[in-house]
Amino acid sequence: MAPLTTLGVGGPARYFVEARNEAEVIEAVGVARAQDLPLFVLGGGSNLVVADAGFPGLVLKISISDVSHFTPQDGSVVFTAGAGLDWDALVARTVETDYAGLECLSGIPGTVGGTPVQNVGAYGQEVSETIRELRALDLGSMETRTLSNAECGFAYRSSIFNTTERNRYIILQVTFELRGGGRPSLRYPDLQKFFAEHAGEPTLAEVRAAVREVRRRKAMLIVPGDDDARSAGSFFKNPVVTQSFFEELSTRLESRGLQLPSYPAADGRKLPAAWLVEHAGLAKGYAKGSAGISSKHSLAIVNRGGATAAEIIALKDEIQARVLAEFGVQLQPEPVFVGFAPD
Ligand SMILES: Cc1cc2nc3c(=O)[nH]c(=O)nc-3n(C[C@H](O)[C@H](O)[C@H](O)COP(=O)(O)OP(=O)(O)OC[C@H]3O[C@@H](n4cnc5c(N)ncnc54)[C@H](O)[C@@H]3O)c2cc1C
């Protein structure tokens, strides 16, 4: 499965099916059930670490890629996109047609159907802000149903699809509602800095270009020739800690001359995982065999060429252990692990 992922590690799938429409999805699920095979639903493979032994069941790649007309409705536009559509191509189309809401999510690899799973977010936007509803196959009842935005249970890097209802639904299509008039979102400091000298408000196209450029500098944009982009994106979530833990840790670090950065979170303080990794002594460019930390982004674990999944896991374990020992914070990985024994 390595070539089907952006990290480029992982052994074979026992069976592989690519489904281009709902009927093919249902048929493939039926085959897996009849053969009593475990099922893994694959999108663009950009958030995965696949085991060296591969996956001992049926891998079902979702390639439903039709997109409806953009229908204007009271100043917004509503449209439905197939789950297998390339995400960034869809974002490009919304920007070209001057509809706002996805521009800061430019340059994220993967498919439309992958975005609700971890509620992708970047540069101040989250996909949950623009998803009106989605259509999914419920593997419990084998019926298709529509889930409203609220029913998806979106939160920071999570939804019911990667928490309470993991493995229950196959997302078939997603309906978005975007704002007409094209005013971009400029909430994120990196973007505000980018446009500090810009006369007037930038256009959606300028914001998209800026996001892609900022991402490229951090190897968070997949471009040919950039070995630092052979990753699964950010490997760790930003941890949320209680206010009291934050204060205690801040005081301890101040005595060492370190200022702990943090952001408000609903239930405490959010700490930047990248800062924790760097200050645990793991610099950008750190290498462990054929796995390494990106030379442009301390949160990305990269395959430096010919890495095994075991090497990626060994580096992940080392980072987690060093951050835990240094700060008492347990980093949680962001990617999905496929074909590994449960913890
Ligand atoms: C360079 C790089 C930069 C990235 N930047 C960001 C970023 O800025 N923000 C961010 O949030 N993420 C980022 N990511 C992570 C990743 O791109 C997103 O999570 C993406 O949405 C994953 O989609 P995918 O189609 O590749 O899913 P996959 O990696 O194929 O699958 C991920 C999970 O989603 C499930 N899944 C996929 N499709 C479906 C479906 N149709 N129905 C049900 N389940 C499904 C899979 O079973 C799996 O559990 C980045 C990754 C890389 C490599």
The ligand as a Gaussian input file, in Angstrom:
#p B3LYP/6-31G(d) Opt

LIG

0 1
 C        1.747000      17.248000       3.464000
 C        0.484000      17.073000       4.267000
 C       -0.148000      18.177000       4.817000
 C       -1.323000      18.031000       5.567000
 N       -1.903000      19.137000       6.102000
 C       -3.024000      19.025000       6.852000
 C       -3.626000      20.178000       7.431000
 O       -3.177000      21.305000       7.243000
 N       -4.727000      20.014000       8.190000
 C       -5.288000      18.782000       8.408000
 O       -6.291000      18.698000       9.122000
 N       -4.745000      17.654000       7.855000
 C       -3.629000      17.748000       7.096000
 N       -3.053000      16.634000       6.558000
 C       -3.643000      15.313000       6.811000
 C       -4.560000      14.784000       5.667000
 O       -4.228000      15.378000       4.448000
 C       -6.041000      15.042000       5.943000
 O       -6.430000      14.435000       7.151000
 C       -6.920000      14.475000       4.802000
 O       -8.223000      14.993000       4.922000
 C       -7.004000      12.956000       4.786000
 O       -7.806000      12.578000       3.675000
 P       -7.502000      11.294000       2.816000
 O       -8.536000      11.225000       1.755000
 O       -6.093000      11.261000       2.362000
 O       -7.765000      10.144000       3.901000
 P       -6.908000       8.818000       4.169000
 O       -5.557000       9.186000       4.641000
 O       -7.013000       7.882000       3.031000
 O       -7.745000       8.217000       5.413000
 C       -7.720000       8.849000       6.660000
 C       -8.879000       8.288000       7.510000
 O      -10.107000       8.663000       6.927000
 C      -10.878000       7.519000       6.606000
 N      -11.577000       7.804000       5.345000
 C      -11.061000       8.323000       4.200000
 N      -12.026000       8.461000       3.282000
 C      -13.166000       8.033000       3.869000
 C      -14.523000       7.912000       3.426000
 N      -14.906000       8.265000       2.188000
 N      -15.438000       7.432000       4.303000
 C      -15.090000       7.067000       5.552000
 N      -13.836000       7.157000       6.020000
 C      -12.888000       7.632000       5.179000
 C       -9.878000       6.381000       6.471000
 O      -10.497000       5.123000       6.713000
 C       -8.895000       6.754000       7.559000
 O       -9.410000       6.349000       8.812000
 C       -1.875000      16.745000       5.785000
 C       -1.233000      15.621000       5.224000
 C       -0.067000      15.791000       4.479000
 C        0.598000      14.587000       3.877000

